[in-house]
Amino acid sequence: MPEDNRKEYWNTNLRYLLILLSIWFLVSYVFGILMADTLDRIRIGGFGLGFWFAQQGSIYVFVVLIFVYVRLMNALDKKFDVHEE
């Protein structure tokens, strides 16, 4: 792969990582810890939304983000012709 393509591939990969990790940080730290008391005013199944984010929501979001990252990277690999068959 030419040097320009390597830089573009790596920069795109880093951008994906930054966006996805920012989402995970927002959900797990901000929603689950910093805003937990505020979000607890909203109830889901008898539990506060802040509690839900702290206990389950961040895990669910993390698993979804893994699948999103896999799809993004597979598309990126195909775009730069470095995919596996």
Summary of the structure (lengths in Angstrom):
residues: 85
radius of gyration: 17.5
end to end distance: 17.6
largest distance: 56.3
contacts: 220
relative contact order: 0.15
helix: 79%
strand: 5%
